[in-house]
Amino acid sequence: MYCGTVEFVCSPSAVRHVPVLLDECMGFLKPENGGVFADLTFGGGGHSRAILEANSETQLLSFDCDPDAVERSMVFKKDFSDRFQFHDGSFRELDQVSSANEFDGILMDLGISSFQLMEPEKGFSFRLDAPIDMRLDPRRGMSAAEFLETASEESLVRAIREYGEERRWRRVVQAIISARGTGALARTMSAAEVVSGAVGGRHARQRIHPATKTFQGIRIAINGELEALAVTLPQAFSALKNGGVLAVISFHSLEDRIVKRFMRKMAGRPEHKNDSRSMHDRTSHGKLVTTKAIIPSREEVESNPRSRSARLRIFRKSKVEEMEEL
């Protein structure tokens, strides 16, 4: 079990970031043995720090497309010198800055970091009134406000029904279209009120805010999150050394489905229950280290409620001798 730093606090925002499933990730990646690793989602740096502190010889390449993460990475550069490298960009650029068979372990934590959620100007949370932005990289692409005002009805349906998995998507889509030009879609709290009004407001027994699913769907849509994940997983597999480990933490079913199917495919298993291909049509390139997703312990959820929906899946790429046996 990893016993080093378990949280990362950074000025000036002083937002407390607690890495999810830290012990479990370190247990499978085994950075204490040394080697070269990649953290494709630097965020608050919790996982990155654990990897680097596990062994004084360990090297790490971290990614983050949030420009504010550059400042946080400077602390790591000071603490770990040349053992730490940082790429200011999306993890879908992995193949542009790395080589095949380079890493002993690769970690992807697909959650939105505490820094992004708790800084109003990022525009992710309807609990903080601010312009509704939601871009992981505010230097690129369309903000959520622009999307809500200009997206086609088809794009809104895809975002809210498919990505947000909102059952009352028809009402929400029509409410958004009706609110265009009023200014209500420009800010987080007023946009959340539009959605809440469409789905009937909040009731005492509801566990989540009625706008949660819609906000999730809009965020996924404007950032192309599922497409980026689907593109990056094969790159990560290629960048792993033989015997290397890929660890992916997802936070909702759409992400987890993509990860699960990719890992099952690379393990030579049926990707889903309707996969009719025979064993001869499938090729194994490694194995699922655990057949089911790993979830946080009750203690972790109690201490860090944001971890409750986390799902960790682990894949190990075949070693050379294993490949020769196939």
C-alpha positions as CSV (number, residue, x, y, z in Angstrom):
1,M,0.0,0.0,0.0
2,Y,1.3,3.4,-0.9
3,C,1.9,5.5,2.2
4,G,3.2,8.8,0.8
5,T,1.4,12.1,0.1
6,V,-2.3,11.5,-0.6
7,E,-3.4,14.9,-1.5
8,F,-2.1,18.0,-3.3
9,V,-2.9,21.5,-2.2
10,C,-1.9,24.4,-4.5
11,S,-1.8,28.1,-4.0
12,P,-3.2,30.5,-4.9
13,S,-6.6,28.8,-5.1
14,A,-5.9,26.4,-2.1
15,V,-8.3,23.9,-3.6
16,R,-7.9,20.5,-1.9
17,H,-7.5,17.8,-4.4
18,V,-7.7,14.1,-3.3
19,P,-6.6,11.5,-5.9
20,V,-9.2,8.7,-6.4
21,L,-8.3,5.0,-5.9
22,L,-4.7,6.0,-5.2
23,D,-3.6,2.9,-3.3
24,E,-5.3,0.6,-5.9
25,C,-3.6,2.4,-8.8
26,M,-0.2,2.3,-7.2
27,G,-0.7,-1.4,-6.3
28,F,-1.1,-2.3,-10.0
29,L,1.4,0.2,-11.5
30,K,4.1,-0.6,-9.0
31,P,6.2,2.5,-9.4
32,E,8.3,1.5,-6.4
33,N,10.1,-0.8,-8.8
34,G,11.2,2.1,-10.9
35,G,10.7,2.7,-14.6
36,V,9.1,5.2,-16.9
37,F,5.4,6.1,-16.5
38,A,2.8,8.4,-18.0
39,D,0.0,10.2,-16.2
40,L,-2.3,11.3,-19.0
41,T,-4.5,13.4,-16.7
42,F,-2.3,15.4,-14.3
43,G,-5.1,17.4,-12.7
44,G,-4.1,18.2,-9.1
45,G,-1.0,16.0,-9.3
46,G,-2.0,13.5,-6.7
47,H,-1.4,10.4,-8.8
48,S,1.7,11.9,-10.4
49,R,3.3,12.7,-7.0
50,A,2.6,9.2,-5.7
51,I,4.4,7.7,-8.8
52,L,7.4,10.0,-8.4
53,E,7.8,9.6,-4.7
54,A,7.6,5.8,-4.9
55,N,11.1,5.5,-6.2
56,S,13.9,8.1,-6.6
57,E,14.7,6.7,-10.1
58,T,11.2,6.7,-11.5
59,Q,10.5,9.0,-14.5
60,L,7.1,10.4,-15.4
61,L,5.5,12.2,-18.3
62,S,2.2,14.0,-17.3
63,F,-0.4,15.6,-19.6
64,D,-3.1,18.2,-19.0
65,C,-4.8,20.5,-21.4
66,D,-6.0,23.0,-18.7
67,P,-3.5,25.9,-18.9
68,D,-3.7,26.4,-15.2
69,A,-2.1,23.0,-14.7
70,V,1.1,24.4,-16.1
71,E,1.6,26.5,-12.9
72,R,0.9,23.4,-10.8
73,S,3.4,21.4,-12.8
74,M,6.1,23.9,-12.0
75,V,6.1,22.7,-8.4
76,F,6.8,19.2,-9.6
77,K,9.6,20.4,-11.8
78,K,11.2,22.0,-8.8
79,D,10.7,18.9,-6.6
80,F,11.6,16.2,-9.1
81,S,13.8,18.0,-11.7
82,D,14.4,16.0,-14.9
83,R,12.5,13.0,-13.6
84,F,9.3,14.9,-14.3
85,Q,8.2,16.1,-17.7
86,F,4.9,17.9,-18.5
87,H,3.0,18.2,-21.7
88,D,0.6,21.2,-22.0
89,G,-2.0,19.5,-24.2
90,S,-4.6,16.8,-24.6
91,F,-3.8,13.2,-23.9
92,R,-4.9,12.5,-27.4
93,E,-1.5,13.9,-28.4
94,L,0.3,11.0,-26.7
95,D,1.7,9.5,-29.9
96,Q,3.1,12.9,-30.9
97,V,5.4,13.2,-27.8
98,S,6.1,9.5,-27.0
99,S,7.4,6.4,-28.7
100,A,6.1,2.9,-29.0
101,N,7.1,0.6,-26.1
102,E,8.2,3.5,-23.9
103,F,6.3,3.2,-20.6
104,D,6.1,0.6,-17.9
105,G,2.8,2.0,-16.8
106,I,0.1,4.5,-18.0
107,L,-2.6,6.0,-15.9
108,M,-5.7,7.8,-17.0
109,D,-8.1,9.4,-14.4
110,L,-11.0,10.7,-16.5
111,G,-12.6,12.7,-13.8
112,I,-12.8,16.5,-13.8
113,S,-10.3,17.8,-11.2
114,S,-11.3,19.8,-8.1
115,F,-9.5,22.8,-9.5
116,Q,-11.8,22.9,-12.5
117,L,-15.0,22.2,-10.6
118,M,-14.4,24.8,-7.8
119,E,-13.1,27.7,-9.8
120,P,-16.1,29.7,-11.0
121,E,-14.5,31.1,-14.1
122,K,-14.2,27.5,-15.5
123,G,-18.0,27.4,-15.7
124,F,-18.4,23.7,-14.9
125,S,-20.6,23.9,-11.8
126,F,-24.2,25.2,-11.4
127,R,-23.4,25.7,-7.7
128,L,-21.1,28.6,-8.6
129,D,-22.6,31.5,-10.6
130,A,-20.3,32.3,-13.6
131,P,-20.3,32.3,-17.4
132,I,-21.0,28.8,-18.5
133,D,-17.8,27.6,-20.3
134,M,-17.0,24.0,-19.5
135,R,-14.1,23.7,-21.8
136,L,-11.3,21.5,-20.5
137,D,-9.0,23.8,-22.5
138,P,-10.5,27.3,-22.7
139,R,-8.0,28.2,-25.4
140,R,-9.8,26.0,-27.9
141,G,-13.2,25.2,-29.2
142,M,-16.7,26.4,-28.4
143,S,-17.9,27.3,-24.9
144,A,-21.0,25.7,-23.4
145,A,-22.8,29.1,-23.7
146,E,-22.1,29.2,-27.4
147,F,-23.1,25.6,-27.8
148,L,-26.4,26.1,-26.0
149,E,-27.2,29.2,-28.2
150,T,-26.2,27.8,-31.6
151,A,-26.1,24.0,-31.7
152,S,-28.6,22.2,-33.9
153,E,-31.5,20.4,-32.3
154,E,-29.8,17.1,-33.4
155,S,-26.6,18.1,-31.5
156,L,-28.6,19.0,-28.4
157,V,-30.4,15.7,-28.5
158,R,-27.1,13.8,-28.8
159,A,-25.6,15.8,-25.9
160,I,-28.5,15.5,-23.5
161,R,-30.0,12.1,-24.4
162,E,-26.9,10.1,-25.3
163,Y,-24.1,11.8,-23.4
164,G,-26.2,13.1,-20.4
165,E,-28.4,10.0,-20.3
166,E,-31.3,12.3,-19.3
167,R,-34.7,10.5,-19.5
168,R,-36.6,13.8,-20.0
169,W,-34.4,15.0,-22.8
170,R,-37.2,16.2,-25.0
171,R,-38.4,18.7,-22.4
172,V,-34.8,19.9,-21.8
173,V,-34.0,20.4,-25.5
174,Q,-37.2,22.4,-26.1
175,A,-36.6,24.5,-23.0
176,I,-33.0,25.3,-24.2
177,I,-34.3,26.3,-27.6
178,S,-37.0,28.4,-26.1
179,A,-34.5,30.2,-23.8
180,R,-32.2,31.2,-26.7
181,G,-31.7,35.0,-26.9
182,T,-32.9,35.6,-23.4
183,G,-29.5,35.5,-21.7
184,A,-30.5,32.7,-19.5
185,L,-28.1,30.3,-21.2
186,A,-25.1,32.5,-20.6
187,R,-24.5,31.6,-17.0
188,T,-24.3,28.4,-15.0
189,M,-27.0,29.0,-12.4
190,S,-29.6,30.5,-14.8
191,A,-28.9,27.7,-17.4
192,A,-29.4,25.2,-14.6
193,E,-32.7,26.8,-13.7
194,V,-33.8,26.4,-17.4
195,V,-33.1,22.7,-17.1
196,S,-34.6,22.3,-13.7
197,G,-37.8,24.0,-14.9
198,A,-38.0,21.6,-17.8
199,V,-37.7,18.4,-15.7
200,G,-39.9,19.5,-12.9
201,G,-37.5,21.1,-10.4
202,R,-35.8,19.5,-7.5
203,H,-37.6,17.1,-5.1
204,A,-36.6,16.3,-1.6
205,R,-35.7,12.6,-2.4
206,Q,-33.5,13.4,-5.3
207,R,-29.9,12.5,-4.8
208,I,-28.5,14.7,-7.6
209,H,-29.5,18.1,-8.9
210,P,-31.9,17.9,-11.9
211,A,-29.4,19.7,-14.1
212,T,-26.5,17.3,-13.4
213,K,-27.1,14.9,-16.3
214,T,-27.7,17.7,-18.8
215,F,-24.5,19.6,-17.7
216,Q,-22.6,16.3,-18.0
217,G,-23.8,15.8,-21.5
218,I,-23.0,19.3,-22.6
219,R,-19.5,19.0,-21.2
220,I,-18.8,15.7,-22.9
221,A,-20.1,17.1,-26.2
222,I,-18.2,20.4,-26.4
223,N,-14.9,18.7,-25.3
224,G,-15.3,15.6,-27.5
225,E,-14.4,13.5,-24.4
226,L,-15.6,10.2,-25.7
227,E,-14.0,10.6,-29.1
228,A,-10.7,11.6,-27.4
229,L,-10.8,8.5,-25.1
230,A,-11.5,6.2,-28.1
231,V,-8.5,7.7,-30.0
232,T,-6.1,7.7,-27.0
233,L,-6.6,4.1,-25.8
234,P,-4.9,2.5,-28.8
235,Q,-2.1,5.1,-28.5
236,A,-1.6,4.1,-24.9
237,F,-1.5,0.4,-25.7
238,S,1.2,1.1,-28.4
239,A,3.2,3.3,-25.9
240,L,3.3,0.5,-23.3
241,K,6.3,-1.7,-23.0
242,N,5.7,-5.4,-23.2
243,G,4.4,-6.4,-19.7
244,G,3.4,-2.8,-19.1
245,V,0.2,-1.8,-17.3
246,L,-2.7,0.4,-18.4
247,A,-4.9,1.8,-15.6
248,V,-8.0,3.8,-16.4
249,I,-10.4,5.4,-13.9
250,S,-13.8,6.4,-15.4
251,F,-16.7,8.1,-13.8
252,H,-19.7,7.4,-15.9
253,S,-21.1,4.5,-17.9
254,L,-20.3,5.8,-21.3
255,E,-16.6,6.2,-20.5
256,D,-16.5,2.8,-18.7
257,R,-18.1,1.1,-21.7
258,I,-15.4,2.3,-24.1
259,V,-12.6,1.3,-21.7
260,K,-14.2,-2.1,-21.0
261,R,-14.7,-2.9,-24.6
262,F,-11.2,-1.8,-25.6
263,M,-9.5,-3.8,-22.9
264,R,-11.6,-6.9,-23.7
265,K,-10.8,-6.6,-27.4
266,M,-7.1,-6.4,-26.6
267,A,-7.4,-9.4,-24.3
268,G,-8.9,-11.4,-27.1
269,R,-12.3,-11.6,-25.4
270,P,-15.8,-10.7,-26.7
271,E,-16.2,-7.0,-26.5
272,H,-19.9,-7.2,-25.5
273,K,-22.6,-9.9,-25.0
274,N,-23.6,-9.7,-28.7
275,D,-20.1,-10.1,-30.1
276,S,-20.5,-13.1,-32.3
277,R,-16.9,-13.5,-33.4
278,S,-15.3,-16.8,-32.8
279,M,-12.1,-17.3,-30.8
280,H,-10.2,-17.7,-34.1
281,D,-11.2,-14.2,-35.1
282,R,-9.9,-12.6,-31.9
283,T,-6.2,-11.9,-31.0
284,S,-4.9,-11.6,-27.4
285,H,-2.4,-8.8,-26.8
286,G,-2.5,-9.0,-23.1
287,K,-4.9,-9.8,-20.2
288,L,-7.4,-8.2,-18.0
289,V,-5.7,-8.0,-14.6
290,T,-9.2,-7.9,-12.9
291,T,-12.3,-9.1,-14.7
292,K,-14.5,-6.6,-13.0
293,A,-14.1,-2.9,-12.4
294,I,-12.5,-1.9,-9.0
295,I,-14.6,0.5,-7.0
296,P,-13.7,2.8,-4.1
297,S,-14.0,1.4,-0.6
298,R,-16.7,2.6,1.8
299,E,-14.1,4.5,3.7
300,E,-12.8,6.3,0.6
301,V,-16.3,7.3,-0.4
302,E,-17.1,8.6,3.0
303,S,-13.9,10.7,3.1
304,N,-14.1,11.8,-0.6
305,P,-17.7,11.6,-1.9
306,R,-16.6,12.6,-5.4
307,S,-15.0,9.1,-5.7
308,R,-18.4,7.3,-5.4
309,S,-18.9,6.7,-9.1
310,A,-15.2,5.9,-9.9
311,R,-14.5,2.6,-11.7
312,L,-10.9,1.4,-12.2
313,R,-10.0,-1.1,-15.0
314,I,-6.5,-2.6,-15.4
315,F,-4.9,-4.2,-18.5
316,R,-1.4,-5.7,-18.8
317,K,0.2,-5.9,-22.2
318,S,1.7,-9.3,-23.0
319,K,5.4,-9.9,-22.3
320,V,7.6,-11.0,-25.2
321,E,7.6,-14.7,-24.0
322,E,3.8,-14.6,-23.7
323,M,3.5,-13.2,-27.3
324,E,5.7,-16.0,-28.6
325,E,3.4,-18.6,-27.0
326,L,0.3,-17.1,-28.7
